[in-house]
Amino acid sequence: MISAEEIVFIFCNSEYIIKGWKDFYMKFTNSACEIFFSIIGYNKKKTQAIVEMGNTYASLGGEGSLIFLKLDNNEWKIVKAVHTWIS
């Protein structure tokens, strides 16, 4: 796991985004990409949820989706995933 502060440090202290990715892979040598999740949104009964998930692996490489979930027998299940962006 990597903190948001560390991601900002790696990428914002690099003169170019490409250098930021080089620094990222030098520090995290076994990583394939950066995966991120938004804050989870729930309905009032907390039986449905939505979260954004994305991954990036280069300055122009990545994708993201909205994930819709439903609570079924005390277990969260994916109802639908909608691809929202690609780079």
Secondary structure, DSSP 8 states (H G I E B T S, - for coil): ---HHHHHHHHHSSSSHHHHHHHHHHHSTT---EEEE---EE-TTSSEEEEEEEEEEETTEEEEEEEEEEEETTEEEEEEEEEEEE-
